[in-house]
Amino acid sequence: MNDVVITERGQVSVPAGIRREMGLRAGQRLHFERISYREIRVLVADVAPVGPLSVLGYGKRMRDGGTRRTEDWMKELREGE
């Protein structure tokens, strides 16, 4: 059994041995599930690896029904700088 301490900010560190055995890397998501009053389960979230193709179609999803042009979006974004 590996003991860890919760910090003042509510953070915990996964012991290095467990990280190595499970192949955990920085940035991976963990899911905490309450089992009982004194027990929780920590699961590695199933997330597909992010690659350059994951952003395809992102701009179209952000448009209002696809009616706004890219240059209109860019103008709006630049006004916030």
Secondary structure, DSSP 4 states (H G I P E B T S, - for coil): -------TTS-----HHHHHHHT--TT--EEEEEEETTEEEEEE---PPP-GGGGTTHHHHHSSTT-S-HHHHHHHHHHT-
